[in-house]
Amino acid sequence: MVLAAHAERLGEIASGVKPEHAGRMSVAMTGVTGPDFAEPDGATEKAARDAVVELVKQIAGSKSDLSKSITEASGPVKTLCDGLESYLTSQIEAVAEARSDLEKKRSTMADRRCAAVEGNRTVCVSQSVLDRVTYATAFDDLDTLARSHMHARDSVRAFCIVHRKLEEAAAKGNVSKEQTWVDIVNSVHSLPRTRLRQGPSAGK
């Protein structure tokens, strides 16, 4: 949300809004008012929290023009970009591992449902209708979770490469040059999009 607020501010400045007013509403809507907005667990999360707080302060108080705003935000933006890339990748891998484990369990047909019938006989079945529905629902939930994380990672990657390009342009005084925007569009267009690899269907 804070990265989005920063992007909104840059867009507003580029469209002619005064720097001291640009992005103020967007950053207010994040709800971040200080370091107490989150309780980090470990050094990585603490670094991310501190970067969020720093970026919020910049958005709320900066009166810099477009080029300087980009340069000022380069530190916290890099911290958040690197951290989000790592976090989302690890989450995608964890979901893939969970899906693989579930598929192994489904394919072994080790789950058996038993019931006693007349004559004290026991009848057991595997892959009952209930089992199929349960596995299908679980696979669908995991696929949805994987897609949402992949989409988020793609969006983060696009934002981060755009910001890096803007930082390079700002250092050279080329932010307002047409070629800068052409290069940015081409960079985003060439980014590979991740795709969810489909496994065997649990519903069949």
C-alpha positions as CSV (number, residue, x, y, z in Angstrom):
1,M,0.0,0.0,0.0
2,V,2.8,2.4,0.8
3,L,4.6,1.6,-2.5
4,A,1.3,2.3,-4.2
5,A,1.0,5.6,-2.4
6,H,4.5,6.6,-3.4
7,A,3.6,5.7,-7.1
8,E,0.5,7.8,-6.8
9,R,2.5,10.8,-5.5
10,L,5.0,10.5,-8.4
11,G,2.1,10.3,-10.8
12,E,0.4,13.4,-9.3
13,I,3.6,15.4,-9.4
14,A,4.1,14.4,-13.1
15,S,0.6,15.5,-13.9
16,G,1.1,19.0,-12.4
17,V,0.0,18.7,-8.7
18,K,2.2,20.7,-6.4
19,P,4.8,18.5,-4.7
20,E,3.7,19.6,-1.2
21,H,0.2,18.3,-1.9
22,A,0.9,15.3,-4.0
23,G,0.3,11.9,-2.4
24,R,-1.0,13.2,0.9
25,M,-4.4,11.5,0.6
26,S,-2.9,8.3,-0.6
27,V,-0.4,8.1,2.3
28,A,-3.1,9.0,4.8
29,M,-5.2,6.0,3.6
30,T,-2.4,3.6,4.4
31,G,-3.0,4.1,8.1
32,V,0.7,4.1,8.8
33,T,1.4,6.9,11.4
34,G,4.7,5.6,12.9
35,P,6.7,2.4,13.8
36,D,4.0,1.1,16.0
37,F,1.8,0.2,13.0
38,A,3.4,-3.3,13.0
39,E,5.4,-5.6,15.3
40,P,8.2,-7.1,13.2
41,D,9.4,-10.6,13.7
42,G,13.1,-10.7,13.0
43,A,15.6,-8.4,11.3
44,T,14.1,-8.7,7.8
45,E,10.6,-7.6,9.0
46,K,12.1,-4.8,11.1
47,A,14.0,-3.5,8.0
48,A,10.8,-3.6,6.0
49,R,8.8,-1.8,8.8
50,D,11.5,0.9,9.0
51,A,11.5,1.4,5.3
52,V,7.7,1.7,5.3
53,V,7.9,4.4,8.0
54,E,10.7,6.3,6.2
55,L,8.8,6.3,2.9
56,V,5.6,7.4,4.6
57,K,7.5,10.4,6.2
58,Q,8.9,11.3,2.8
59,I,5.5,11.2,1.0
60,A,3.8,13.2,3.8
61,G,6.5,15.9,4.2
62,S,8.4,16.2,1.0
63,K,8.2,19.3,-1.2
64,S,10.7,18.0,-3.7
65,D,10.1,17.9,-7.5
66,L,9.7,14.6,-9.4
67,S,13.4,13.8,-9.9
68,K,14.4,14.6,-6.3
69,S,11.4,12.6,-4.9
70,I,12.5,9.6,-6.9
71,T,16.1,9.9,-5.6
72,E,15.0,10.5,-2.0
73,A,12.9,7.3,-2.0
74,S,15.5,5.0,-3.6
75,G,16.7,3.6,-0.2
76,P,13.4,2.5,1.3
77,V,12.0,1.5,-2.0
78,K,15.0,-0.9,-2.6
79,T,14.5,-2.4,0.8
80,L,10.9,-3.1,0.2
81,C,11.4,-4.3,-3.3
82,D,14.1,-6.8,-2.3
83,G,12.1,-7.9,0.8
84,L,8.8,-8.4,-1.1
85,E,10.5,-10.3,-3.9
86,S,12.1,-12.7,-1.4
87,Y,8.9,-13.1,0.7
88,L,6.6,-13.7,-2.2
89,T,9.0,-16.2,-3.8
90,S,9.2,-18.2,-0.6
91,Q,5.4,-18.2,-0.2
92,I,5.0,-19.5,-3.8
93,E,7.5,-22.2,-3.1
94,A,5.7,-23.2,0.1
95,V,2.4,-23.4,-1.7
96,A,3.9,-25.5,-4.4
97,E,5.4,-27.9,-1.8
98,A,2.0,-28.2,-0.1
99,R,0.3,-29.0,-3.4
100,S,3.0,-31.6,-4.2
101,D,2.5,-33.3,-0.8
102,L,-1.3,-33.2,-1.2
103,E,-1.0,-34.8,-4.7
104,K,1.2,-37.6,-3.3
105,K,-1.3,-38.3,-0.6
106,R,-4.1,-38.3,-3.1
107,S,-2.4,-40.6,-5.5
108,T,-1.4,-43.3,-2.9
109,M,-5.1,-43.7,-2.0
110,A,-4.0,-44.5,1.5
111,D,-7.0,-42.7,3.0
112,R,-9.7,-45.3,3.7
113,R,-13.2,-44.8,5.0
114,C,-14.6,-47.8,6.8
115,A,-18.1,-48.7,8.1
116,A,-19.6,-51.7,9.8
117,V,-22.4,-53.5,8.1
118,E,-24.7,-56.3,9.2
119,G,-23.0,-59.5,10.3
120,N,-20.2,-57.5,12.0
121,R,-18.5,-57.1,8.6
122,T,-16.4,-54.1,7.9
123,V,-16.3,-52.5,4.4
124,C,-13.6,-49.9,3.5
125,V,-13.4,-47.7,0.5
126,S,-10.8,-45.3,-0.8
127,Q,-11.4,-42.3,-3.0
128,S,-15.0,-41.8,-2.0
129,V,-17.0,-39.0,-3.3
130,L,-16.3,-37.1,-0.2
131,D,-12.6,-37.6,-0.6
132,R,-12.7,-36.4,-4.2
133,V,-14.6,-33.3,-3.2
134,T,-12.2,-32.6,-0.4
135,Y,-9.1,-32.9,-2.6
136,A,-10.6,-30.9,-5.4
137,T,-11.4,-28.1,-3.0
138,A,-8.0,-28.2,-1.4
139,F,-6.3,-28.1,-4.9
140,D,-8.4,-25.2,-6.0
141,D,-7.6,-23.2,-2.8
142,L,-3.9,-23.8,-3.2
143,D,-4.0,-22.8,-6.9
144,T,-5.9,-19.6,-6.1
145,L,-3.3,-18.8,-3.4
146,A,-0.4,-19.5,-5.8
147,R,-2.0,-17.3,-8.5
148,S,-2.5,-14.4,-6.1
149,H,1.1,-14.5,-4.9
150,M,2.4,-14.8,-8.5
151,H,0.3,-11.8,-9.6
152,A,1.6,-9.8,-6.6
153,R,5.2,-10.7,-7.4
154,D,4.7,-9.8,-11.0
155,S,3.3,-6.4,-10.0
156,V,6.1,-5.8,-7.5
157,R,8.7,-6.7,-10.1
158,A,7.2,-4.3,-12.6
159,F,7.0,-1.5,-10.1
160,C,10.6,-2.0,-8.9
161,I,12.1,-2.1,-12.4
162,V,10.2,1.1,-13.3
163,H,11.6,2.8,-10.1
164,R,15.1,1.7,-10.9
165,K,14.8,3.1,-14.4
166,L,13.5,6.4,-13.0
167,E,16.3,6.5,-10.5
168,E,18.8,6.2,-13.3
169,A,17.1,8.8,-15.4
170,A,16.9,11.2,-12.4
171,A,20.6,10.9,-11.8
172,K,21.2,12.0,-15.4
173,G,18.5,14.6,-15.4
174,N,16.5,12.7,-18.0
175,V,13.2,12.0,-16.1
176,S,11.1,14.2,-18.4
177,K,12.7,12.9,-21.6
178,E,10.5,10.9,-24.0
179,Q,13.1,8.2,-24.4
180,T,13.0,7.5,-20.6
181,W,9.3,6.6,-20.8
182,V,9.8,4.5,-24.0
183,D,12.6,2.6,-22.2
184,I,10.4,2.1,-19.1
185,V,7.5,0.8,-21.2
186,N,9.7,-1.6,-23.1
187,S,11.3,-2.9,-19.8
188,V,7.9,-3.7,-18.3
189,H,6.6,-5.2,-21.6
190,S,9.6,-7.6,-21.7
191,L,9.2,-8.8,-18.1
192,P,8.4,-12.5,-18.0
193,R,5.0,-13.3,-16.4
194,T,4.9,-16.3,-14.1
195,R,2.4,-19.0,-14.9
196,L,0.9,-21.6,-12.6
197,R,1.8,-25.1,-13.7
198,Q,-1.2,-27.3,-13.5
199,G,-1.0,-30.7,-11.9
200,P,-3.4,-33.7,-12.1
201,S,-6.9,-32.8,-11.4
202,A,-8.2,-34.1,-8.1
203,G,-11.7,-34.0,-9.4
204,K,-11.2,-36.8,-12.0
